[in-house]
Amino acid sequence: MGIHRPEWLEQVEGVLETLNEGVIVSDEDARILSVNSRFEGMIGMPRAEIVGKEAYHFYTPEEADVIAREKARGMRQGHNPFEFVLPKKDGSRLLVCCD
């Protein structure tokens, strides 16, 4: 079963590729729909290993809880920048800021 890719995503993927920041797009169920090549480079993992997975799949339960809590706060407040880690293919973690 494939993932549903909204039409708007196909329209903006070219723009996302030109950005100098890593971008990940997920749906309301946290299923990863797309990443740009900058994101692939940041975590050392090809998009074929990322797209279609649930975003929290890459995190420990504790990390996933923190991220979910901060995302929920952002939805309530309209904005909530916070720092978290991106798991890399080699097992290390990269500190990033979500805005």
Biopython code that builds the backbone (N, CA, C, O; Angstrom):
import numpy as np
from Bio.PDB.StructureBuilder import StructureBuilder

atoms = [
    (1, "MET", "N", (0.840, -1.181, 0.000)),
    (1, "MET", "CA", (0.000, 0.000, 0.000)),
    (1, "MET", "C", (0.880, 1.238, 0.000)),
    (1, "MET", "O", (1.728, 1.393, 0.879)),
    (2, "GLY", "N", (0.690, 2.128, -0.980)),
    (2, "GLY", "CA", (1.473, 3.349, -1.077)),
    (2, "GLY", "C", (0.914, 4.445, -0.191)),
    (2, "GLY", "O", (-0.192, 4.345, 0.341)),
    (3, "ILE", "N", (1.697, 5.477, -0.049)),
    (3, "ILE", "CA", (1.239, 6.612, 0.741)),
    (3, "ILE", "C", (0.525, 7.599, -0.168)),
    (3, "ILE", "O", (0.845, 7.710, -1.352)),
    (4, "HIS", "N", (-0.429, 8.304, 0.382)),
    (4, "HIS", "CA", (-1.145, 9.331, -0.382)),
    (4, "HIS", "C", (-0.308, 10.601, -0.410)),
    (4, "HIS", "O", (0.021, 11.162, 0.636)),
    (5, "ARG", "N", (0.030, 11.045, -1.596)),
    (5, "ARG", "CA", (0.792, 12.279, -1.765)),
    (5, "ARG", "C", (-0.144, 13.358, -2.289)),
    (5, "ARG", "O", (-0.611, 13.274, -3.425)),
    (6, "PRO", "N", (-0.421, 14.364, -1.477)),
    (6, "PRO", "CA", (-1.339, 15.413, -1.929)),
    (6, "PRO", "C", (-0.777, 16.162, -3.137)),
    (6, "PRO", "O", (0.437, 16.271, -3.312)),
    (7, "GLU", "N", (-1.670, 16.665, -3.949)),
    (7, "GLU", "CA", (-1.272, 17.377, -5.163)),
    (7, "GLU", "C", (-0.369, 18.567, -4.857)),
    (7, "GLU", "O", (0.586, 18.823, -5.589)),
    (8, "TRP", "N", (-0.662, 19.293, -3.787)),
    (8, "TRP", "CA", (0.147, 20.469, -3.455)),
    (8, "TRP", "C", (1.597, 20.101, -3.208)),
    (8, "TRP", "O", (2.494, 20.895, -3.490)),
    (9, "LEU", "N", (1.839, 18.902, -2.682)),
    (9, "LEU", "CA", (3.204, 18.478, -2.402)),
    (9, "LEU", "C", (3.995, 18.340, -3.695)),
    (9, "LEU", "O", (5.146, 18.770, -3.771)),
    (10, "GLU", "N", (3.391, 17.750, -4.696)),
    (10, "GLU", "CA", (4.066, 17.618, -5.989)),
    (10, "GLU", "C", (4.388, 18.982, -6.580)),
    (10, "GLU", "O", (5.384, 19.140, -7.285)),
    (11, "GLN", "N", (3.549, 19.960, -6.295)),
    (11, "GLN", "CA", (3.751, 21.308, -6.822)),
    (11, "GLN", "C", (4.889, 22.049, -6.126)),
    (11, "GLN", "O", (5.506, 22.922, -6.737)),
    (12, "VAL", "N", (5.184, 21.730, -4.870)),
    (12, "VAL", "CA", (6.209, 22.474, -4.126)),
    (12, "VAL", "C", (7.526, 21.722, -3.964)),
    (12, "VAL", "O", (8.497, 22.308, -3.485)),
    (13, "GLU", "N", (7.596, 20.464, -4.339)),
    (13, "GLU", "CA", (8.824, 19.700, -4.130)),
    (13, "GLU", "C", (10.036, 20.325, -4.819)),
    (13, "GLU", "O", (11.140, 20.284, -4.276)),
    (14, "GLY", "N", (9.850, 20.889, -5.976)),
    (14, "GLY", "CA", (10.961, 21.555, -6.658)),
    (14, "GLY", "C", (11.508, 22.717, -5.847)),
    (14, "GLY", "O", (12.720, 22.921, -5.787)),
    (15, "VAL", "N", (10.629, 23.467, -5.230)),
    (15, "VAL", "CA", (11.043, 24.589, -4.388)),
    (15, "VAL", "C", (11.764, 24.069, -3.142)),
    (15, "VAL", "O", (12.788, 24.621, -2.741)),
    (16, "LEU", "N", (11.233, 23.011, -2.535)),
    (16, "LEU", "CA", (11.849, 22.451, -1.338)),
    (16, "LEU", "C", (13.277, 21.985, -1.609)),
    (16, "LEU", "O", (14.140, 22.062, -0.735)),
    (17, "GLU", "N", (13.517, 21.503, -2.821)),
    (17, "GLU", "CA", (14.859, 21.046, -3.194)),
    (17, "GLU", "C", (15.856, 22.190, -3.249)),
    (17, "GLU", "O", (17.050, 21.962, -3.057)),
    (18, "THR", "N", (15.409, 23.406, -3.503)),
    (18, "THR", "CA", (16.322, 24.541, -3.633)),
    (18, "THR", "C", (16.703, 25.152, -2.292)),
    (18, "THR", "O", (17.625, 25.965, -2.225)),
    (19, "LEU", "N", (16.009, 24.774, -1.224)),
    (19, "LEU", "CA", (16.275, 25.354, 0.087)),
    (19, "LEU", "C", (17.602, 24.883, 0.653)),
    (19, "LEU", "O", (18.055, 23.774, 0.370)),
    (20, "ASN", "N", (18.212, 25.732, 1.449)),
    (20, "ASN", "CA", (19.488, 25.407, 2.077)),
    (20, "ASN", "C", (19.283, 24.790, 3.456)),
    (20, "ASN", "O", (20.219, 24.736, 4.254)),
    (21, "GLU", "N", (18.088, 24.331, 3.739)),
    (21, "GLU", "CA", (17.754, 23.685, 5.004)),
    (21, "GLU", "C", (17.115, 22.340, 4.711)),
    (21, "GLU", "O", (16.478, 22.154, 3.674)),
    (22, "GLY", "N", (17.291, 21.414, 5.628)),
    (22, "GLY", "CA", (16.645, 20.121, 5.495)),
    (22, "GLY", "C", (15.157, 20.263, 5.744)),
    (22, "GLY", "O", (14.743, 20.939, 6.686)),
    (23, "VAL", "N", (14.350, 19.628, 4.901)),
    (23, "VAL", "CA", (12.895, 19.711, 5.020)),
    (23, "VAL", "C", (12.316, 18.300, 5.025)),
    (23, "VAL", "O", (12.692, 17.446, 4.222)),
    (24, "ILE", "N", (11.396, 18.087, 5.949)),
    (24, "ILE", "CA", (10.644, 16.841, 6.016)),
    (24, "ILE", "C", (9.170, 17.223, 6.030)),
    (24, "ILE", "O", (8.767, 18.126, 6.764)),
    (25, "VAL", "N", (8.369, 16.542, 5.225)),
    (25, "VAL", "CA", (6.931, 16.793, 5.162)),
    (25, "VAL", "C", (6.227, 15.523, 5.595)),
    (25, "VAL", "O", (6.467, 14.447, 5.047)),
    (26, "SER", "N", (5.347, 15.657, 6.592)),
    (26, "SER", "CA", (4.597, 14.489, 7.060)),
    (26, "SER", "C", (3.112, 14.803, 7.066)),
    (26, "SER", "O", (2.710, 15.966, 7.035)),
    (27, "ASP", "N", (2.306, 13.757, 7.107)),
    (27, "ASP", "CA", (0.861, 13.953, 7.148)),
    (27, "ASP", "C", (0.383, 14.028, 8.596)),
    (27, "ASP", "O", (1.192, 14.022, 9.524)),
    (28, "GLU", "N", (-0.929, 14.098, 8.783)),
    (28, "GLU", "CA", (-1.497, 14.248, 10.135)),
    (28, "GLU", "C", (-1.226, 13.034, 11.023)),
    (28, "GLU", "O", (-1.345, 13.126, 12.244)),
    (29, "ASP", "N", (-0.865, 11.907, 10.428)),
    (29, "ASP", "CA", (-0.540, 10.704, 11.194)),
    (29, "ASP", "C", (0.971, 10.538, 11.388)),
    (29, "ASP", "O", (1.435, 9.479, 11.811)),
    (30, "ALA", "N", (1.729, 11.584, 11.078)),
    (30, "ALA", "CA", (3.193, 11.594, 11.193)),
    (30, "ALA", "C", (3.877, 10.651, 10.200)),
    (30, "ALA", "O", (5.038, 10.291, 10.395)),
    (31, "ARG", "N", (3.178, 10.250, 9.148)),
    (31, "ARG", "CA", (3.780, 9.436, 8.090)),
    (31, "ARG", "C", (4.564, 10.382, 7.181)),
    (31, "ARG", "O", (4.024, 11.384, 6.710)),
    (32, "ILE", "N", (5.827, 10.066, 6.935)),
    (32, "ILE", "CA", (6.690, 10.932, 6.136)),
    (32, "ILE", "C", (6.305, 10.825, 4.663)),
    (32, "ILE", "O", (6.300, 9.740, 4.081)),
    (33, "LEU", "N", (5.984, 11.977, 4.078)),
    (33, "LEU", "CA", (5.557, 12.032, 2.684)),
    (33, "LEU", "C", (6.698, 12.413, 1.748)),
    (33, "LEU", "O", (6.748, 11.970, 0.601)),
    (34, "SER", "N", (7.617, 13.244, 2.253)),
    (34, "SER", "CA", (8.695, 13.731, 1.403)),
    (34, "SER", "C", (9.817, 14.302, 2.262)),
    (34, "SER", "O", (9.584, 14.784, 3.370)),
    (35, "VAL", "N", (11.027, 14.241, 1.738)),
    (35, "VAL", "CA", (12.173, 14.930, 2.313)),
    (35, "VAL", "C", (12.959, 15.526, 1.152)),
    (35, "VAL", "O", (12.898, 15.023, 0.031)),
    (36, "ASN", "N", (13.690, 16.588, 1.421)),
    (36, "ASN", "CA", (14.534, 17.117, 0.356)),
    (36, "ASN", "C", (15.940, 16.534, 0.467)),
    (36, "ASN", "O", (16.276, 15.877, 1.452)),
    (37, "SER", "N", (16.753, 16.782, -0.551)),
    (37, "SER", "CA", (18.087, 16.184, -0.582)),
    (37, "SER", "C", (18.967, 16.727, 0.543)),
    (37, "SER", "O", (19.858, 16.023, 1.017)),
    (38, "ARG", "N", (18.737, 17.944, 0.970)),
    (38, "ARG", "CA", (19.501, 18.497, 2.096)),
    (38, "ARG", "C", (19.251, 17.665, 3.365)),
    (38, "ARG", "O", (20.181, 17.395, 4.124)),
    (39, "PHE", "N", (17.993, 17.262, 3.588)),
    (39, "PHE", "CA", (17.663, 16.431, 4.740)),
    (39, "PHE", "C", (18.355, 15.073, 4.627)),
    (39, "PHE", "O", (18.902, 14.566, 5.606)),
    (40, "GLU", "N", (18.328, 14.491, 3.432)),
    (40, "GLU", "CA", (19.019, 13.211, 3.218)),
    (40, "GLU", "C", (20.490, 13.320, 3.624)),
    (40, "GLU", "O", (21.026, 12.437, 4.294)),
    (41, "GLY", "N", (21.129, 14.406, 3.212)),
    (41, "GLY", "CA", (22.528, 14.608, 3.541)),
    (41, "GLY", "C", (22.763, 14.812, 5.027)),
    (41, "GLY", "O", (23.773, 14.362, 5.567)),
    (42, "MET", "N", (21.837, 15.486, 5.686)),
    (42, "MET", "CA", (21.978, 15.754, 7.120)),
    (42, "MET", "C", (22.008, 14.467, 7.931)),
    (42, "MET", "O", (22.785, 14.338, 8.876)),
    (43, "ILE", "N", (21.154, 13.513, 7.556)),
    (43, "ILE", "CA", (21.074, 12.288, 8.371)),
    (43, "ILE", "C", (21.785, 11.098, 7.720)),
    (43, "ILE", "O", (21.866, 10.022, 8.314)),
    (44, "GLY", "N", (22.293, 11.288, 6.512)),
    (44, "GLY", "CA", (23.047, 10.225, 5.866)),
    (44, "GLY", "C", (22.202, 9.031, 5.458)),
    (44, "GLY", "O", (22.666, 7.891, 5.455)),
    (45, "MET", "N", (20.952, 9.316, 5.115)),
    (45, "MET", "CA", (20.030, 8.235, 4.763)),
    (45, "MET", "C", (19.258, 8.629, 3.496)),
    (45, "MET", "O", (18.754, 9.749, 3.418)),
    (46, "PRO", "N", (19.157, 7.743, 2.513)),
    (46, "PRO", "CA", (18.412, 8.074, 1.300)),
    (46, "PRO", "C", (16.908, 8.132, 1.561)),
    (46, "PRO", "O", (16.389, 7.448, 2.443)),
    (47, "ARG", "N", (16.227, 8.953, 0.785)),
    (47, "ARG", "CA", (14.780, 9.127, 0.986)),
    (47, "ARG", "C", (14.011, 7.823, 0.849)),
    (47, "ARG", "O", (12.931, 7.689, 1.425)),
    (48, "ALA", "N", (14.531, 6.868, 0.111)),
    (48, "ALA", "CA", (13.856, 5.574, -0.025)),
    (48, "ALA", "C", (13.738, 4.857, 1.317)),
    (48, "ALA", "O", (12.839, 4.038, 1.505)),
    (49, "GLU", "N", (14.648, 5.162, 2.259)),
    (49, "GLU", "CA", (14.599, 4.554, 3.586)),
    (49, "GLU", "C", (13.797, 5.397, 4.580)),
    (49, "GLU", "O", (13.597, 4.989, 5.724)),
    (50, "ILE", "N", (13.344, 6.563, 4.145)),
    (50, "ILE", "CA", (12.656, 7.504, 5.038)),
    (50, "ILE", "C", (11.177, 7.641, 4.690)),
    (50, "ILE", "O", (10.308, 7.483, 5.547)),
    (51, "VAL", "N", (10.905, 7.936, 3.424)),
    (51, "VAL", "CA", (9.537, 8.214, 2.974)),
    (51, "VAL", "C", (8.653, 6.980, 3.176)),
    (51, "VAL", "O", (9.032, 5.856, 2.844)),
    (52, "GLY", "N", (7.479, 7.225, 3.724)),
    (52, "GLY", "CA", (6.518, 6.160, 3.977)),
    (52, "GLY", "C", (6.549, 5.658, 5.412)),
    (52, "GLY", "O", (5.607, 5.007, 5.863)),
    (53, "LYS", "N", (7.615, 5.952, 6.125)),
    (53, "LYS", "CA", (7.708, 5.521, 7.521)),
    (53, "LYS", "C", (7.036, 6.549, 8.428)),
    (53, "LYS", "O", (6.896, 7.718, 8.071)),
    (54, "GLU", "N", (6.630, 6.093, 9.591)),
    (54, "GLU", "CA", (6.096, 6.994, 10.597)),
    (54, "GLU", "C", (7.282, 7.741, 11.192)),
    (54, "GLU", "O", (8.284, 7.116, 11.540)),
    (55, "ALA", "N", (7.192, 9.062, 11.317)),
    (55, "ALA", "CA", (8.325, 9.879, 11.753)),
    (55, "ALA", "C", (8.910, 9.419, 13.082)),
    (55, "ALA", "O", (10.126, 9.463, 13.270)),
    (56, "TYR", "N", (8.077, 8.987, 13.986)),
    (56, "TYR", "CA", (8.562, 8.588, 15.303)),
    (56, "TYR", "C", (9.292, 7.241, 15.286)),
    (56, "TYR", "O", (9.898, 6.854, 16.285)),
    (57, "HIS", "N", (9.238, 6.541, 14.181)),
    (57, "HIS", "CA", (9.942, 5.266, 14.010)),
    (57, "HIS", "C", (11.444, 5.411, 14.272)),
    (57, "HIS", "O", (12.092, 4.468, 14.725)),
    (58, "PHE", "N", (11.986, 6.579, 13.990)),
    (58, "PHE", "CA", (13.423, 6.811, 14.077)),
    (58, "PHE", "C", (13.882, 7.233, 15.475)),
    (58, "PHE", "O", (15.075, 7.444, 15.694)),
    (59, "TYR", "N", (12.955, 7.357, 16.414)),
    (59, "TYR", "CA", (13.273, 7.885, 17.733)),
    (59, "TYR", "C", (13.050, 6.863, 18.835)),
    (59, "TYR", "O", (12.304, 5.897, 18.679)),
    (60, "THR", "N", (13.719, 7.108, 19.953)),
    (60, "THR", "CA", (13.416, 6.327, 21.146)),
    (60, "THR", "C", (12.029, 6.776, 21.622)),
    (60, "THR", "O", (11.587, 7.865, 21.256)),
    (61, "PRO", "N", (11.343, 5.975, 22.416)),
    (61, "PRO", "CA", (10.031, 6.404, 22.931)),
    (61, "PRO", "C", (10.098, 7.731, 23.688)),
    (61, "PRO", "O", (9.184, 8.550, 23.592)),
    (62, "GLU", "N", (11.173, 7.939, 24.437)),
    (62, "GLU", "CA", (11.324, 9.182, 25.197)),
    (62, "GLU", "C", (11.459, 10.382, 24.265)),
    (62, "GLU", "O", (10.823, 11.413, 24.482)),
    (63, "GLU", "N", (12.291, 10.249, 23.222)),
    (63, "GLU", "CA", (12.460, 11.337, 22.253)),
    (63, "GLU", "C", (11.148, 11.622, 21.542)),
    (63, "GLU", "O", (10.780, 12.782, 21.356)),
    (64, "ALA", "N", (10.442, 10.576, 21.145)),
    (64, "ALA", "CA", (9.165, 10.739, 20.445)),
    (64, "ALA", "C", (8.151, 11.462, 21.323)),
    (64, "ALA", "O", (7.397, 12.298, 20.828)),
    (65, "ASP", "N", (8.120, 11.154, 22.615)),
    (65, "ASP", "CA", (7.197, 11.831, 23.529)),
    (65, "ASP", "C", (7.484, 13.318, 23.612)),
    (65, "ASP", "O", (6.562, 14.133, 23.572)),
    (66, "VAL", "N", (8.754, 13.679, 23.726)),
    (66, "VAL", "CA", (9.129, 15.097, 23.810)),
    (66, "VAL", "C", (8.724, 15.827, 22.535)),
    (66, "VAL", "O", (8.139, 16.908, 22.600)),
    (67, "ILE", "N", (9.028, 15.252, 21.387)),
    (67, "ILE", "CA", (8.694, 15.896, 20.115)),
    (67, "ILE", "C", (7.188, 16.031, 19.958)),
    (67, "ILE", "O", (6.710, 17.094, 19.561)),
    (68, "ALA", "N", (6.434, 14.995, 20.255)),
    (68, "ALA", "CA", (4.968, 15.050, 20.145)),
    (68, "ALA", "C", (4.394, 16.118, 21.065)),
    (68, "ALA", "O", (3.480, 16.845, 20.677)),
    (69, "ARG", "N", (4.918, 16.216, 22.269)),
    (69, "ARG", "CA", (4.443, 17.212, 23.226)),
    (69, "ARG", "C", (4.727, 18.636, 22.728)),
    (69, "ARG", "O", (3.868, 19.513, 22.820)),
    (70, "GLU", "N", (5.931, 18.854, 22.205)),
    (70, "GLU", "CA", (6.297, 20.177, 21.705)),
    (70, "GLU", "C", (5.503, 20.546, 20.445)),
    (70, "GLU", "O", (5.110, 21.699, 20.268)),
    (71, "LYS", "N", (5.275, 19.564, 19.580)),
    (71, "LYS", "CA", (4.457, 19.828, 18.387)),
    (71, "LYS", "C", (3.036, 20.198, 18.787)),
    (71, "LYS", "O", (2.452, 21.117, 18.214)),
    (72, "ALA", "N", (2.479, 19.499, 19.756)),
    (72, "ALA", "CA", (1.121, 19.801, 20.224)),
    (72, "ALA", "C", (1.065, 21.207, 20.816)),
    (72, "ALA", "O", (0.104, 21.941, 20.586)),
    (73, "ARG", "N", (2.088, 21.580, 21.572)),
    (73, "ARG", "CA", (2.135, 22.930, 22.131)),
    (73, "ARG", "C", (2.170, 23.967, 21.005)),
    (73, "ARG", "O", (1.492, 24.992, 21.083)),
    (74, "GLY", "N", (2.946, 23.705, 19.976)),
    (74, "GLY", "CA", (3.017, 24.606, 18.830)),
    (74, "GLY", "C", (1.677, 24.753, 18.128)),
    (74, "GLY", "O", (1.317, 25.845, 17.689)),
    (75, "MET", "N", (0.941, 23.657, 18.021)),
    (75, "MET", "CA", (-0.388, 23.714, 17.396)),
    (75, "MET", "C", (-1.334, 24.575, 18.228)),
    (75, "MET", "O", (-2.130, 25.333, 17.674)),
    (76, "ARG", "N", (-1.253, 24.466, 19.542)),
    (76, "ARG", "CA", (-2.116, 25.266, 20.422)),
    (76, "ARG", "C", (-1.733, 26.740, 20.391)),
    (76, "ARG", "O", (-2.601, 27.611, 20.341)),
    (77, "GLN", "N", (-0.427, 27.017, 20.422)),
    (77, "GLN", "CA", (0.055, 28.393, 20.525)),
    (77, "GLN", "C", (0.249, 29.065, 19.174)),
    (77, "GLN", "O", (0.363, 30.289, 19.106)),
    (78, "GLY", "N", (0.286, 28.297, 18.117)),
    (78, "GLY", "CA", (0.511, 28.856, 16.787)),
    (78, "GLY", "C", (1.977, 28.922, 16.397)),
    (78, "GLY", "O", (2.300, 29.092, 15.221)),
    (79, "HIS", "N", (2.870, 28.790, 17.373)),
    (79, "HIS", "CA", (4.305, 28.841, 17.098)),
    (79, "HIS", "C", (5.035, 28.331, 18.335)),
    (79, "HIS", "O", (4.717, 28.738, 19.453)),
    (80, "ASN", "N", (5.991, 27.460, 18.149)),
    (80, "ASN", "CA", (6.722, 26.924, 19.284)),
    (80, "ASN", "C", (8.068, 26.383, 18.816)),
    (80, "ASN", "O", (8.226, 25.171, 18.663)),
    (81, "PRO", "N", (9.036, 27.260, 18.588)),
    (81, "PRO", "CA", (10.346, 26.737, 18.186)),
    (81, "PRO", "C", (10.953, 25.923, 19.323)),
    (81, "PRO", "O", (10.893, 26.322, 20.486)),
    (82, "PHE", "N", (11.529, 24.792, 18.981)),
    (82, "PHE", "CA", (12.173, 23.950, 19.993)),
    (82, "PHE", "C", (13.301, 23.163, 19.352)),
    (82, "PHE", "O", (13.311, 22.933, 18.143)),
    (83, "GLU", "N", (14.249, 22.753, 20.181)),
    (83, "GLU", "CA", (15.367, 21.946, 19.717)),
    (83, "GLU", "C", (15.070, 20.475, 19.943)),
    (83, "GLU", "O", (14.423, 20.099, 20.921)),
    (84, "PHE", "N", (15.552, 19.650, 19.025)),
    (84, "PHE", "CA", (15.453, 18.205, 19.171)),
    (84, "PHE", "C", (16.581, 17.582, 18.374)),
    (84, "PHE", "O", (17.349, 18.300, 17.734)),
    (85, "VAL", "N", (16.695, 16.300, 18.397)),
    (85, "VAL", "CA", (17.762, 15.626, 17.666)),
    (85, "VAL", "C", (17.202, 14.880, 16.460)),
    (85, "VAL", "O", (16.077, 14.381, 16.477)),
    (86, "LEU", "N", (18.013, 14.821, 15.423)),
    (86, "LEU", "CA", (17.701, 13.976, 14.268)),
    (86, "LEU", "C", (18.585, 12.743, 14.356)),
    (86, "LEU", "O", (19.807, 12.865, 14.446)),
    (87, "PRO", "N", (17.992, 11.566, 14.331)),
    (87, "PRO", "CA", (18.817, 10.360, 14.324)),
    (87, "PRO", "C", (19.480, 10.194, 12.964)),
    (87, "PRO", "O", (18.830, 10.322, 11.926)),
    (88, "LYS", "N", (20.761, 9.912, 12.978)),
    (88, "LYS", "CA", (21.509, 9.716, 11.740)),
    (88, "LYS", "C", (21.708, 8.222, 11.492)),
    (88, "LYS", "O", (21.626, 7.411, 12.414)),
    (89, "LYS", "N", (21.965, 7.882, 10.257)),
    (89, "LYS", "CA", (22.121, 6.477, 9.881)),
    (89, "LYS", "C", (23.242, 5.798, 10.662)),
    (89, "LYS", "O", (23.162, 4.604, 10.952)),
    (90, "ASP", "N", (24.288, 6.554, 11.003)),
    (90, "ASP", "CA", (25.415, 5.970, 11.722)),
    (90, "ASP", "C", (25.162, 5.818, 13.225)),
    (90, "ASP", "O", (26.052, 5.395, 13.963)),
    (91, "GLY", "N", (23.950, 6.163, 13.679)),
    (91, "GLY", "CA", (23.595, 6.020, 15.081)),
    (91, "GLY", "C", (23.803, 7.266, 15.912)),
    (91, "GLY", "O", (23.327, 7.339, 17.045)),
    (92, "SER", "N", (24.508, 8.254, 15.370)),
    (92, "SER", "CA", (24.705, 9.494, 16.118)),
    (92, "SER", "C", (23.444, 10.360, 16.029)),
    (92, "SER", "O", (22.501, 10.027, 15.311)),
    (93, "ARG", "N", (23.443, 11.457, 16.757)),
    (93, "ARG", "CA", (22.303, 12.365, 16.784)),
    (93, "ARG", "C", (22.768, 13.763, 16.394)),
    (93, "ARG", "O", (23.844, 14.199, 16.803)),
    (94, "LEU", "N", (21.953, 14.470, 15.599)),
    (94, "LEU", "CA", (22.246, 15.820, 15.155)),
    (94, "LEU", "C", (21.233, 16.762, 15.788)),
    (94, "LEU", "O", (20.029, 16.607, 15.582)),
    (95, "LEU", "N", (21.709, 17.738, 16.558)),
    (95, "LEU", "CA", (20.830, 18.707, 17.213)),
    (95, "LEU", "C", (20.321, 19.710, 16.179)),
    (95, "LEU", "O", (21.113, 20.304, 15.447)),
    (96, "VAL", "N", (19.008, 19.899, 16.116)),
    (96, "VAL", "CA", (18.390, 20.848, 15.187)),
    (96, "VAL", "C", (17.311, 21.637, 15.913)),
    (96, "VAL", "O", (16.905, 21.292, 17.022)),
    (97, "CYS", "N", (16.860, 22.690, 15.273)),
    (97, "CYS", "CA", (15.771, 23.498, 15.814)),
    (97, "CYS", "C", (14.580, 23.409, 14.879)),
    (97, "CYS", "O", (14.715, 23.555, 13.664)),
    (98, "CYS", "N", (13.432, 23.171, 15.448)),
    (98, "CYS", "CA", (12.178, 23.131, 14.688)),
    (98, "CYS", "C", (11.517, 24.485, 14.890)),
    (98, "CYS", "O", (11.357, 24.943, 16.021)),
    (99, "ASP", "N", (11.143, 25.108, 13.815)),
    (99, "ASP", "CA", (10.552, 26.434, 13.913)),
    (99, "ASP", "C", (9.123, 26.439, 13.443)),
    (99, "ASP", "O", (8.471, 27.483, 13.458)),
]
sb = StructureBuilder()
sb.init_structure("model")
sb.init_model(0)
sb.init_chain("A")
sb.init_seg("    ")
for serial, (resi, resn, name, xyz) in enumerate(atoms, 1):
    if name == "N":
        sb.init_residue(resn, " ", resi, " ")
    sb.init_atom(name, np.array(xyz, "f"), 0.0, 1.0, " ", f" {name:<3s}", serial, name[0])
structure = sb.get_structure()
